[in-house]
Amino acid sequence: MAEATPALGLIKELRSHEVAIAELNHLSSSRAVYQKNGNIFFQTTIQKAAASEQKQLDLAKAKLEKLNSP
């Protein structure tokens, strides 16, 4: 039962990244977006922010697959 907790956390992380990507994809190109780096927020482009979220999503998916593999 202890294995369900890390998997649940990863599933929540996956959903969070998926929502962030969807929100970024629906912004107009003139909107300013900010990305957190450490404790500081930096202004960036929508494309760079979406690419970063996609990378984090892919990493979380890989962790989940590794956790679920026997």
N, C-alpha and C positions, 0 to 999 in steps of 0.2 A: 504494500500500500504506500510505502514511502516513495516509490518511483512515480506515482501519479502527480505529486506536488511539483517536481521540476518540469514534467511534461505540461502540466496545466499552466505553469508560468510561461513556458515557451509558446504555448498556443495563444495566450493573452498577448505576448510580445508580437507574435505574427500578425494578429488582428490589428494591433496598434499601428504597425508599419503599413499594413494594407490600407487602413483608413487614412493615414497621413499621405500616402501616395495618391489615393483617390482625391483627397482634398487639394493637393498640389496640382493635380492634372486639371482641376476645374477652375483654377484661378486664372484671371486674365494676365497676359504677359506684362502688363504695366504695374502689377502689384509688387510691392516690396516684400520679400520674405527674409526671415532671420533663422539662422541655424545655430544651435548651441554647441560650443566647443569648450569643454570643461565647464566653468561657471560663467562664461562670457558668451553673449549672443553676437553673431556677426551677420551683416547683411550679405545675401547671396542671391543668385538667380534661382528661379523656379526649377530649371533643368538640373542645376547642381544639387539642389536640395532633394529633388526626386531621385536622382542617381544615388545619392547617399542613403536615402531611405531604402531603395531597392537593394543596395549592397547589404544593409543591415538585415533586411528581410531574408535575403539569400543565406546569410550566415546563421540566422535563427532557424531557418528550414533545415540546414545541414546539421545543426545541433540536435534538432528534434529527430531527424532520421537516425543519427548516431545513437541517440537515447533509446529509440524504438527498435533498433536492430539487435538481434540476439547475440 
